[in-house]
Each structure stands twice: as structure tokens, then as C-alpha cells.
Amino acid sequence: MTEVSSLTGRLLVATPALADPNFDRAVVLLLDHDEEGSLGVVLNRPTPVGVSDILEAWADLAGEPGVVFQGGPVSLDSALGVAVIPGGMASGERAPLGWRRVHGAIGLVDLEAPPELLASALGSLRIFAGYAGWGPGQLEDELVEGAWYVVESEPGDVSSPAPERLWREVLRRQRNELAMVATYPDDPSLN
């Protein structure tokens, strides 16, 4: 078996060639990636459902727009909280109770914990219904097929106030030919 280099904390940006409608122009934050598979959340799929409608206690901590995001096609009846700790944490500093670091200042929130435990530590919080998941080797196969671009994440990606523009914004900030992909038309047949 080949060793898998972890992509945890990085972004998967759907290529224009990706045909799966679940991931059309998707930006996925990988929360876990190892030889057993991968798990992430789609950062740019807001729903019309308010956080206050399903997790009222967390609504005041959720960033704008204060809605639940569709994290992916798997387990839509489950919720994941992803939050950023402003400024990260100094080395040796303990993570706040109820928050587990994924990468840098980005981490998962225990939505069973009382929100008061985290209120003073969190800079931004997003709630996701469902997630995107891949079995062992499945994501690697999709990468070889050219379905995804892999780029570095930034803490602000999690809480983008304009998620509908995130796909283009992430591509545009790349310092290589990927920046040009940001100009790819929504419907190339209209060119």
C-alpha cells in the first residue's frame, strides 16, 4: 500500500471539469485525510436554514450569514461546527475546551458542549449539515483524474461573508496558472 501524504487543513477546489453536481464549483476544507479516507466540508453552500432554527444556543456565535451550510452529501441530518481561534494559539497553549485543532487556527467544535465554554475564544463559527467523505484511496483517484485543485487554506475561508464568491476568490489568490481558472465562465457553451 502506498503511503498517503496528509492533506488535512488544505482546500480542495473543484475543477471546471468535475461533473458531480454535489461539488460544482465547490471549495472543500479537508478536516481529516489519511490512509483510511478523507472527510471535509463544503465551505460555499449556504442553505436558507438559520442556525437559530436548529442549534439556537450556537446562533449568536455563528458568523454571517447566520445560516447552516450544506457540508456535503453525506449524513445531512448531522451537524459539524468549524471555528477559527483568532491569532491561533501560542505553542504550548492549551486548546479551549470543546475545540479540537484541525490545522493552524482552524478546528472542530463539540456542539454538545455548552457554547459559553467557547464564546470568548472563538473568532468565527460555521455550522455544517452533512459532510463530504471519501473511502481509502478514493480522493487520491479523483486527484489523479484532475477533479480537484489542492491549495492552502486561510482561516478567513471558513467564515467568508460572501460564500458564493469563494470559488473564484480562492483561485484568484493563487500565484500560478490557477489564478486564470477563476475567470472560467459559469457556462462555457455560452462563449
Disulfide bonds with the S-S distance in Angstrom:
none
